[in-house]
């Protein structure tokens, strides 16, 4: 959070908008603007994310208040000034020759159109885009607009250099391309460790609580440092700037939260210099740029740029009011005052050179000429998330944030988890996908000439278009918003199976359409006569048996199907009905009882001559199949069907399988989901997450549940009674450190592990301090939760053979061979072999029940 106590000076303009400036800076370089409807910005371009909207700009302010603040009279003046700028844009778009390599392709046309929209809106004078898929269908370069507008208009064709050879100020791309890559080069050479404390290499830095900050924490922006210290700290030269950074305190305890910080990467560059005994820019050139063939990438160290450097550089904005635009000189004022070389900003490069870097990353560390720059293991490590919350996902220098938090970022709509990149304040970005071996680079000078451009939408549009054009594409496009069975009814589709029928509805709180209307509300006008609720009740609030009730909206009786002596509807409850309708969001795991309730109701519908309709919904955790098939003699209400633990089917498909396997004489109809691919997860569909049960609170919990849930019947806490059930486990007798070490040593895909302590407030070990392990998903497409659960089980058996009680382990596992193998201490690979042939037979058996193409 921003330290509001330091924001002591207030300016209030005529419109009544407050702008608070930090004490001790005149004019201010860092401030927070509190505006009605002003959204918090994103890291590099729109400001840092704090408790209220913040702006951090890369130069001295030109007025006493924020660019975002405009007096009413300023608006009219700005519109008057915008007219000649708009005319210039018109000329750029329609009168100038604009080179576009591959212009004949639909992708090139889409990228050009995206660039033209950004320029027409005044967000950039020119755009250079490169997208390539190694050994794939995409290889396109698009150049639009002009190189500069001020002091004179300059086209891309002027001079002897092509647009792809012009150098851009990369701003925060410096962090990944230069700093993080140099650090990881030293790590793989054994000259530096991610666990090293920064103060081990820079002793003066280890004061005011900073002595415990590690190299890894700095790379992931979790060192607890503030985003930027005062610009005044740099004005007395690099030596005093370092001294003042060393003296800084902490914004948060190291390792506890994500705070995007330039200071941390400045410190990382100093560590590189200390370890290598070379200037940072010299080492970066020798270790990274030269081996990659990046001949036109580097820093401008001190002084004025040479004529040749300036001529090939794209200008940004003036450093001061009335000055000429900066050209060949770093825009970031802190990097500038540090002599042009810093770990957070200062790097210049061309789109050709950045493409060489991206290809090196996608080839696992091998440059275009075959030179090994980094090992493949290092590249994988850089693109993986550590044990971080999903909202704070950072690799080692790269941004990994999920789609929900990059709506207007370079990831676009379709690039999935496992992709990574970075953005730069000056209007640059790079995004890479190892799975499809593709990358997309956008270079603009959005700040030229007046500092007003915003290319976030351009980045999003470009990322979206490129992802759609990839071929092959080893992941599904986000087709949404998906239309569930209920949504199709809400959209007015007529279902003959329900027309004129007396309807009984098996449902709960998860059955809602996109407007939030419930299945009860949607079906009540169409003959709804009775309601039936599953485990947890119709509101999904209870963790115990549930009694009958009356629905306050319709006055209909709610027949509970989760009572001691009743798990299926009675003949009396069905006598005045023609059809049963099922609409409940499942979780994709065998031992979740909503499917058992559905199967019980199907059997009763068959016995009583009723038809059955399933309003289908997506499987929230995708279509992967994993885990043992339940033994015939183990089937019960916790698992009614002979399916794997993670079955990869929707409830509609499971209904068809149940009819097939149980040989039910039943008129069954499934209202299928439209505009959905089975490879999509729930949060890819546009469907809002609703906790399907009290302790299933997130997608992360749902993804982990198939593997962690099987251990819940032992004397292990799976986090019930904490804020994040199924995202950590533990017990008072457990050695969390030892178990976490074993799990890390297993090198499981898509997940990381860290020791943790927690105290449940309810359920198992209530009020007792538990030692355990926390799980952090880094790549859900690669995650195999059953393998995680089995690896955890083998570690528990190894370290706690007496304390860990497996007497009831078979309750959810329902597979004797697996249970015996765990108790005998068999390895995970051997355990998985016990069900391989069974899963293959299941895949064959379910084919007739599938609705959606796999």
QUINORVEN-V975524 format. One record per residue. N is the residue number from 1. RES is the residue in one letter. PSI is psi in whole degrees, -180 to 180 (NA if undefined). BURIAL is I if it has 9 or more other C-alpha atoms within 8 Angstrom, else O. D_LAST is the distance of its C-alpha to the last C-alpha in whole Angstrom. Layout:
{{N:RES:PSI:BURIAL:D_LAST} {N:RES:PSI:BURIAL:D_LAST}}
This chain:
{{1:X:148:O:46} {2:X:139:O:49} {3:X:95:O:52} {4:X:-22:O:54} {5:X:-26:O:57} {6:X:-10:O:57} {7:X:81:I:57} {8:X:-17:I:60} {9:X:126:O:61} {10:X:134:I:60} {11:X:129:I:60} {12:X:116:I:60} {13:X:179:O:60} {14:X:-25:O:61} {15:X:-1:O:58} {16:X:22:O:58} {17:X:128:I:55} {18:X:139:I:56} {19:X:114:I:55} {20:X:133:I:56} {21:X:147:I:57} {22:X:146:I:57} {23:X:143:O:60} {24:X:12:O:62} {25:X:123:I:61} {26:X:115:O:62} {27:X:158:O:61} {28:X:150:I:58} {29:X:-11:I:55} {30:X:128:I:52} {31:X:169:I:52} {32:X:128:I:50} {33:X:125:I:50} {34:X:105:I:50} {35:X:144:O:49} {36:X:120:O:48} {37:X:5:O:44} {38:X:113:O:44} {39:X:147:O:40} {40:X:143:I:40} {41:X:174:I:40} {42:X:173:I:37} {43:X:-69:I:38} {44:X:-32:I:40} {45:X:-44:I:40} {46:X:4:I:41} {47:X:174:I:43} {48:X:155:I:42} {49:X:114:I:40} {50:X:-164:I:43} {51:X:-25:O:44} {52:X:174:I:45} {53:X:131:I:44} {54:X:149:I:46} {55:X:131:I:47} {56:X:115:I:47} {57:X:159:I:49} {58:X:27:O:49} {59:X:177:I:53} {60:X:144:I:56} {61:X:150:I:56} {62:X:-1:O:58} {63:X:178:O:59} {64:X:-8:O:59} {65:X:171:O:56} {66:X:149:I:53} {67:X:-30:O:51} {68:X:-24:O:49} {69:X:129:O:52} {70:X:123:O:54} {71:X:155:I:57} {72:X:-40:O:57} {73:X:-25:O:59} {74:X:-33:O:57} {75:X:-47:I:54} {76:X:-40:O:57} {77:X:-40:O:58} {78:X:-40:O:54} {79:X:-38:O:54} {80:X:-40:O:57} {81:X:-27:O:56} {82:X:-24:O:52} {83:X:-53:O:54} {84:X:-32:O:55} {85:X:-41:I:52} {86:X:-38:I:49} {87:X:-38:O:52} {88:X:-42:O:51} {89:X:-41:I:47} {90:X:-44:I:48} {91:X:-40:I:50} {92:X:-41:I:47} {93:X:-32:I:44} {94:X:-15:O:46} {95:X:-19:O:49} {96:X:146:O:48} {97:X:123:O:46} {98:X:109:O:43} {99:X:135:O:41} {100:X:107:I:38} {101:X:132:I:36} {102:X:29:I:33} {103:X:-17:I:35} {104:X:-13:O:33} {105:X:150:O:29} {106:X:-37:O:28} {107:X:-45:I:27} {108:X:-40:I:31} {109:X:-40:I:32} {110:X:-41:I:30} {111:X:-41:I:31} {112:X:-41:I:35} {113:X:-40:O:34} {114:X:-43:I:33} {115:X:-43:I:36} {116:X:-38:I:38} {117:X:-42:O:37} {118:X:-42:I:38} {119:X:-39:I:42} {120:X:-30:I:43} {121:X:2:O:42} {122:X:21:I:45} {123:X:-15:I:42} {124:X:143:I:43} {125:X:-26:I:45} {126:X:160:I:43} {127:X:136:I:39} {128:X:126:I:38} {129:X:137:I:34} {130:X:128:I:33} {131:X:134:I:29} {132:X:142:I:28} {133:X:115:I:25} {134:X:126:O:26} {135:X:34:O:25} {136:X:-163:I:23} {137:X:-12:I:23} {138:X:126:I:25} {139:X:94:I:29} {140:X:142:I:31} {141:X:131:I:34} {142:X:130:I:36} {143:X:126:I:39} {144:X:158:I:41} {145:X:-146:I:44} {146:X:165:I:47} {147:X:-33:I:47} {148:X:154:I:50} {149:X:-23:I:52} {150:X:149:O:55} {151:X:-15:O:58} {152:X:150:O:57} {153:X:135:I:54} {154:X:119:I:52} {155:X:165:I:50} {156:X:-25:I:47} {157:X:-11:O:49} {158:X:141:O:53} {159:X:-176:O:54} {160:X:-4:O:53} {161:X:138:I:49} {162:X:165:O:46} {163:X:-34:I:44} {164:X:-10:I:41} {165:X:5:I:45} {166:X:141:I:46} {167:X:136:I:46} {168:X:148:I:44} {169:X:112:I:45} {170:X:-14:I:42} {171:X:-124:I:43} {172:X:-7:I:41} {173:X:-19:I:39} {174:X:-37:I:42} {175:X:-43:I:40} {176:X:-46:I:37} {177:X:-40:I:38} {178:X:-64:I:42} {179:X:-56:I:42} {180:X:-39:I:39} {181:X:-41:I:39} {182:X:-45:I:42} {183:X:-45:I:42} {184:X:-28:I:39} {185:X:-43:I:41} {186:X:-34:I:44} {187:X:-47:I:42} {188:X:-23:I:40} {189:X:-5:O:44} {190:X:9:O:45} {191:X:-10:O:47} {192:X:149:I:46} {193:X:146:O:43} {194:X:-28:O:41} {195:X:-8:O:43} {196:X:141:I:46} {197:X:140:I:48} {198:X:-36:I:49} {199:X:-17:I:53} {200:X:-31:O:53} {201:X:-26:I:53} {202:X:81:I:54} {203:X:-35:O:57} {204:X:-18:O:58} {205:X:-22:I:55} {206:X:52:I:55} {207:X:165:I:57} {208:X:38:I:56} {209:X:-2:O:53} {210:X:0:I:51} {211:X:-19:I:52} {212:X:-2:I:49} {213:X:131:I:47} {214:X:166:I:44} {215:X:-43:I:43} {216:X:-42:I:40} {217:X:-38:I:40} {218:X:-42:I:42} {219:X:-32:I:39} {220:X:8:I:37} {221:X:40:I:39} {222:X:25:I:40} {223:X:-7:I:44} {224:X:7:I:45} {225:X:156:I:47} {226:X:159:I:48} {227:X:-51:I:46} {228:X:137:O:49} {229:X:175:O:53} {230:X:142:I:55} {231:X:-31:I:56} {232:X:-24:O:60} {233:X:-16:I:59} {234:X:-10:I:58} {235:X:-12:O:61} {236:X:19:O:64} {237:X:164:I:62} {238:X:-36:I:59} {239:X:-47:O:61} {240:X:-31:I:62} {241:X:-42:I:58} {242:X:-42:O:57} {243:X:-40:I:60} {244:X:-34:I:59} {245:X:-40:I:55} {246:X:-33:I:56} {247:X:-4:I:58} {248:X:152:O:55} {249:X:-167:I:54} {250:X:147:I:50} {251:X:-30:O:48} {252:X:162:I:46} {253:X:134:I:46} {254:X:135:I:45} {255:X:-2:I:41} {256:X:-23:O:41} {257:X:162:I:39} {258:X:123:I:38} {259:X:110:I:41} {260:X:127:I:40} {261:X:131:I:43} {262:X:-34:I:45} {263:X:-42:I:48} {264:X:-37:I:45} {265:X:-26:I:45} {266:X:-44:I:48} {267:X:-40:I:49} {268:X:-40:I:46} {269:X:-37:I:48} {270:X:-36:I:51} {271:X:-42:I:50} {272:X:-45:I:49} {273:X:-41:I:52} {274:X:-42:I:54} {275:X:-41:I:52} {276:X:-16:O:52} {277:X:35:O:55} {278:X:155:O:54} {279:X:146:O:54} {280:X:-46:I:50} {281:X:-34:I:50} {282:X:-43:O:52} {283:X:-41:I:49} {284:X:-41:I:46} {285:X:-45:I:47} {286:X:-37:I:48} {287:X:-26:I:45} {288:X:-60:I:42} {289:X:-49:I:43} {290:X:-48:I:45} {291:X:-28:I:43} {292:X:-7:I:40} {293:X:23:I:42} {294:X:75:I:43} {295:X:-20:O:46} {296:X:32:I:46} {297:X:133:I:45} {298:X:-177:I:48} {299:X:152:I:50} {300:X:106:I:53} {301:X:109:O:56} {302:X:158:O:58} {303:X:-175:O:61} {304:X:147:O:60} {305:X:151:I:58} {306:X:161:O:59} {307:X:-42:O:59} {308:X:-40:O:56} {309:X:-47:I:54} {310:X:-41:I:55} {311:X:-34:O:54} {312:X:-7:I:51} {313:X:147:I:50} {314:X:128:I:48} {315:X:157:I:50} {316:X:-115:I:49} {317:X:167:I:52} {318:X:148:I:55} {319:X:-20:I:56} {320:X:161:O:59} {321:X:127:O:60} {322:X:-3:O:62} {323:X:173:O:61} {324:X:152:O:59} {325:X:143:I:55} {326:X:135:I:54} {327:X:113:I:53} {328:X:1:I:52} {329:X:135:I:53} {330:X:137:I:51} {331:X:-40:I:50} {332:X:122:I:50} {333:X:-31:I:53} {334:X:-43:O:53} {335:X:-38:I:52} {336:X:-44:I:54} {337:X:-18:I:57} {338:X:9:I:56} {339:X:12:I:57} {340:X:-9:I:53} {341:X:119:I:51} {342:X:163:I:49} {343:X:-13:I:46} {344:X:-23:I:45} {345:X:166:I:46} {346:X:-14:I:48} {347:X:139:I:45} {348:X:144:I:46} {349:X:171:I:43} {350:X:166:I:42} {351:X:-28:I:38} {352:X:-45:O:39} {353:X:-42:I:40} {354:X:-34:I:37} {355:X:-38:I:34} {356:X:-40:I:36} {357:X:-46:I:35} {358:X:-42:I:32} {359:X:-37:I:31} {360:X:-44:I:33} {361:X:-47:I:31} {362:X:-24:I:28} {363:X:11:I:29} {364:X:32:I:30} {365:X:7:I:33} {366:X:127:I:34} {367:X:173:I:36} {368:X:-34:I:36} {369:X:9:O:39} {370:X:-3:O:38} {371:X:133:I:40} {372:X:115:I:38} {373:X:-47:I:39} {374:X:161:I:37} {375:X:158:I:35} {376:X:-36:I:31} {377:X:-39:O:31} {378:X:-43:I:33} {379:X:-45:I:31} {380:X:-40:I:28} {381:X:-41:I:31} {382:X:-32:I:32} {383:X:8:I:28} {384:X:148:I:28} {385:X:143:I:29} {386:X:-164:I:31} {387:X:71:I:32} {388:X:150:I:32} {389:X:153:O:31} {390:X:-33:I:28} {391:X:-11:O:30} {392:X:29:I:32} {393:X:118:I:30} {394:X:139:I:32} {395:X:-160:I:31} {396:X:79:I:34} {397:X:-19:I:36} {398:X:154:I:32} {399:X:132:I:31} {400:X:13:I:28} {401:X:146:I:28} {402:X:167:I:24} {403:X:-38:I:24} {404:X:-17:O:26} {405:X:12:O:29} {406:X:46:I:28} {407:X:-32:I:28} {408:X:40:I:30} {409:X:179:I:30} {410:X:-16:I:29} {411:X:-22:I:25} {412:X:-159:I:25} {413:X:-32:I:22} {414:X:-28:I:19} {415:X:131:I:20} {416:X:-178:O:18} {417:X:150:I:20} {418:X:-10:I:21} {419:X:159:I:23} {420:X:167:I:27} {421:X:-150:I:30} {422:X:163:I:33} {423:X:163:I:35} {424:X:143:I:39} {425:X:-32:I:42} {426:X:-7:I:43} {427:X:27:I:40} {428:X:158:I:38} {429:X:157:I:34} {430:X:135:I:32} {431:X:138:I:28} {432:X:145:I:26} {433:X:104:I:23} {434:X:-31:I:23} {435:X:-45:O:19} {436:X:-1:I:19} {437:X:54:I:23} {438:X:156:I:24} {439:X:158:I:27} {440:X:132:I:29} {441:X:133:I:32} {442:X:123:I:34} {443:X:123:I:38} {444:X:168:I:41} {445:X:73:I:44} {446:X:-22:I:43} {447:X:-9:I:47} {448:X:133:I:49} {449:X:-7:I:51} {450:X:9:O:51} {451:X:17:I:49} {452:X:-7:O:47} {453:X:155:I:44} {454:X:109:I:40} {455:X:19:I:37} {456:X:-41:I:35} {457:X:-38:I:33} {458:X:-48:I:33} {459:X:-46:I:31} {460:X:-47:I:29} {461:X:-40:I:28} {462:X:-48:I:28} {463:X:-40:I:26} {464:X:-46:I:23} {465:X:-42:I:24} {466:X:-44:I:24} {467:X:-39:I:20} {468:X:-28:O:19} {469:X:-11:I:21} {470:X:140:I:19} {471:X:112:O:18} {472:X:158:O:16} {473:X:108:O:15} {474:X:20:O:13} {475:X:162:O:12} {476:X:148:I:11} {477:X:152:I:14} {478:X:101:I:16} {479:X:-21:I:15} {480:X:-179:I:18} {481:X:133:I:19} {482:X:150:I:17} {483:X:104:I:18} {484:X:171:I:18} {485:X:-43:I:20} {486:X:-39:I:23} {487:X:-36:I:23} {488:X:-38:I:22} {489:X:-43:I:25} {490:X:-31:I:27} {491:X:1:O:27} {492:X:7:O:28} {493:X:132:O:26} {494:X:129:O:28} {495:X:108:O:26} {496:X:-31:O:28} {497:X:-18:O:27} {498:X:-16:I:29} {499:X:122:O:32} {500:X:13:O:36} {501:X:154:I:34} {502:X:119:I:35} {503:X:134:I:33} {504:X:132:I:32} {505:X:122:I:30} {506:X:114:I:28} {507:X:174:I:28} {508:X:-163:I:29} {509:X:-16:I:29} {510:X:-14:I:26} {511:X:87:I:25} {512:X:153:I:26} {513:X:-174:I:25} {514:X:-23:O:26} {515:X:-9:O:29} {516:X:-3:O:30} {517:X:140:I:31} {518:X:164:I:30} {519:X:-34:I:28} {520:X:-47:O:32} {521:X:-40:O:33} {522:X:-35:I:31} {523:X:-17:I:31} {524:X:-41:I:35} {525:X:-6:O:36} {526:X:28:I:34} {527:X:24:I:36} {528:X:127:I:35} {529:X:-24:I:37} {530:X:154:I:36} {531:X:144:I:34} {532:X:132:I:32} {533:X:147:I:32} {534:X:-165:I:30} {535:X:145:I:31} {536:X:-4:I:32} {537:X:173:I:33} {538:X:-21:I:33} {539:X:-4:O:33} {540:X:29:I:31} {541:X:-15:O:35} {542:X:142:I:36} {543:X:25:O:35} {544:X:-178:O:37} {545:X:149:I:38} {546:X:135:I:38} {547:X:173:O:40} {548:X:159:O:40} {549:X:-177:O:41} {550:X:133:O:41} {551:X:123:I:39} {552:X:-23:O:42} {553:X:-43:O:40} {554:X:-16:O:40} {555:X:5:O:42} {556:X:149:I:40} {557:X:138:I:40} {558:X:111:I:37} {559:X:114:I:37} {560:X:130:I:36} {561:X:23:I:33} {562:X:66:I:34} {563:X:167:I:37} {564:X:-41:O:39} {565:X:13:O:40} {566:X:113:I:37} {567:X:7:I:33} {568:X:155:I:32} {569:X:144:I:34} {570:X:163:O:37} {571:X:-37:O:39} {572:X:-38:O:41} {573:X:-21:I:38} {574:X:-7:I:36} {575:X:-28:O:39} {576:X:21:O:40} {577:X:154:I:36} {578:X:-29:I:34} {579:X:142:I:30} {580:X:134:I:29} {581:X:132:I:26} {582:X:124:I:24} {583:X:97:I:23} {584:X:139:I:23} {585:X:118:I:21} {586:X:175:I:19} {587:X:-1:I:19} {588:X:13:I:16} {589:X:140:I:18} {590:X:-41:I:20} {591:X:44:O:23} {592:X:122:I:23} {593:X:-4:I:25} {594:X:-38:I:24} {595:X:-37:I:21} {596:X:-41:I:24} {597:X:-42:I:26} {598:X:-45:I:24} {599:X:-43:I:24} {600:X:-42:I:28} {601:X:-35:I:28} {602:X:-43:I:26} {603:X:-42:I:28} {604:X:-35:I:31} {605:X:-41:I:30} {606:X:-44:I:30} {607:X:-31:O:33} {608:X:11:I:35} {609:X:25:O:33} {610:X:151:I:31} {611:X:166:I:28} {612:X:131:I:25} {613:X:129:I:23} {614:X:122:I:20} {615:X:102:I:20} {616:X:156:I:17} {617:X:158:I:16} {618:X:149:I:13} {619:X:118:I:13} {620:X:-23:I:15} {621:X:20:I:14} {622:X:-169:I:11} {623:X:6:I:8} {624:X:142:O:10} {625:X:130:O:11} {626:X:142:I:15} {627:X:167:I:19} {628:X:155:I:20} {629:X:137:I:20} {630:X:135:I:23} {631:X:147:I:26} {632:X:-45:O:27} {633:X:1:O:30} {634:X:-3:O:29} {635:X:135:I:27} {636:X:-165:O:29} {637:X:-25:O:28} {638:X:-17:I:27} {639:X:98:I:24} {640:X:-22:I:24} {641:X:154:I:21} {642:X:81:I:20} {643:X:161:I:17} {644:X:166:I:17} {645:X:-48:I:18} {646:X:105:I:15} {647:X:-20:I:13} {648:X:26:I:10} {649:X:157:I:10} {650:X:169:I:12} {651:X:-33:I:16} {652:X:-41:I:15} {653:X:-37:I:12} {654:X:-34:I:15} {655:X:-43:I:18} {656:X:-38:I:16} {657:X:-41:I:16} {658:X:-43:I:19} {659:X:-41:I:21} {660:X:-50:I:20} {661:X:-37:O:21} {662:X:-1:O:24} {663:X:52:O:25} {664:X:136:I:26} {665:X:91:O:28} {666:X:134:I:26} {667:X:98:O:25} {668:X:133:I:22} {669:X:134:O:21} {670:X:123:I:18} {671:X:101:I:18} {672:X:157:I:15} {673:X:136:I:14} {674:X:155:O:15} {675:X:42:I:15} {676:X:139:I:12} {677:X:137:O:9} {678:X:-18:I:7} {679:X:-8:I:8} {680:X:144:I:11} {681:X:169:I:14} {682:X:-41:I:17} {683:X:-1:I:19} {684:X:-11:I:17} {685:X:-10:I:17} {686:X:-1:I:21} {687:X:132:I:21} {688:X:138:O:24} {689:X:128:O:24} {690:X:126:O:26} {691:X:113:I:27} {692:X:-20:I:25} {693:X:164:I:28} {694:X:-31:I:31} {695:X:6:O:30} {696:X:90:I:27} {697:X:0:I:28} {698:X:164:O:25} {699:X:-36:I:22} {700:X:-44:O:23} {701:X:-42:I:24} {702:X:-40:I:21} {703:X:-34:I:19} {704:X:-24:I:22} {705:X:-42:I:23} {706:X:-33:I:21} {707:X:-40:I:23} {708:X:-34:I:26} {709:X:-31:I:26} {710:X:-20:I:27} {711:X:-2:I:30} {712:X:-27:I:31} {713:X:-2:I:33} {714:X:-175:I:35} {715:X:42:I:38} {716:X:133:I:36} {717:X:131:I:36} {718:X:21:I:32} {719:X:4:I:34} {720:X:141:I:35} {721:X:7:I:38} {722:X:178:I:37} {723:X:-20:O:35} {724:X:69:I:32} {725:X:145:I:31} {726:X:-2:I:28} {727:X:-2:I:29} {728:X:159:I:32} {729:X:161:I:33} {730:X:178:I:37} {731:X:157:I:40} {732:X:-27:I:44} {733:X:-2:O:44} {734:X:141:I:41} {735:X:89:I:42} {736:X:-37:I:39} {737:X:-46:I:40} {738:X:-42:O:40} {739:X:-43:I:36} {740:X:-40:I:35} {741:X:-42:O:37} {742:X:-41:I:35} {743:X:-41:I:31} {744:X:-39:I:32} {745:X:-24:O:33} {746:X:-15:O:30} {747:X:50:O:28} {748:X:143:I:25} {749:X:143:O:22} {750:X:12:I:22} {751:X:149:I:25} {752:X:163:I:29} {753:X:143:I:31} {754:X:146:I:35} {755:X:150:I:38} {756:X:156:I:39} {757:X:144:I:41} {758:X:160:I:41} {759:X:106:I:42} {760:X:143:I:41} {761:X:-5:O:42} {762:X:178:I:41} {763:X:-152:O:39} {764:X:135:I:40} {765:X:36:I:42} {766:X:128:I:44} {767:X:3:O:46} {768:X:139:O:46} {769:X:125:I:45} {770:X:136:I:42} {771:X:138:I:41} {772:X:-155:I:37} {773:X:137:I:34} {774:X:141:I:33} {775:X:138:I:29} {776:X:117:I:28} {777:X:128:I:24} {778:X:-25:I:24} {779:X:99:I:21} {780:X:-23:I:18} {781:X:-28:O:15} {782:X:-17:O:17} {783:X:135:I:19} {784:X:92:I:18} {785:X:-33:I:20} {786:X:-41:I:21} {787:X:-38:I:22} {788:X:-47:I:24} {789:X:-41:I:26} {790:X:-39:I:27} {791:X:-39:I:28} {792:X:-42:I:30} {793:X:-43:I:31} {794:X:-35:I:33} {795:X:-40:I:35} {796:X:-41:I:36} {797:X:-36:I:37} {798:X:-48:O:39} {799:X:-25:I:41} {800:X:59:I:41} {801:X:-26:O:41} {802:X:-47:O:44} {803:X:-35:O:43} {804:X:117:I:39} {805:X:112:O:39} {806:X:17:O:36} {807:X:-35:O:38} {808:X:17:O:35} {809:X:-31:I:32} {810:X:-7:I:31} {811:X:-44:O:31} {812:X:-26:I:27} {813:X:-47:I:26} {814:X:36:I:27} {815:X:107:I:26} {816:X:-44:O:30} {817:X:-41:O:29} {818:X:-43:I:28} {819:X:-46:I:31} {820:X:-42:O:33} {821:X:-40:I:32} {822:X:-46:I:32} {823:X:-27:I:35} {824:X:0:O:36} {825:X:25:I:35} {826:X:157:I:33} {827:X:161:O:31} {828:X:-42:I:27} {829:X:-42:O:26} {830:X:-38:O:28} {831:X:-44:I:27} {832:X:-29:I:23} {833:X:-20:O:24} {834:X:-16:I:25} {835:X:4:I:21} {836:X:-49:O:19} {837:X:-33:O:20} {838:X:-41:I:19} {839:X:-39:I:16} {840:X:-41:O:15} {841:X:-37:O:16} {842:X:-44:I:14} {843:X:-38:O:11} {844:X:-43:O:13} {845:X:-34:O:14} {846:X:-7:I:12} {847:X:-42:O:10} {848:X:-19:O:12} {849:X:-15:I:12} {850:X:142:I:9} {851:X:-36:O:9} {852:X:137:O:6} {853:X:134:O:4} {854:X:NA:O:0}}
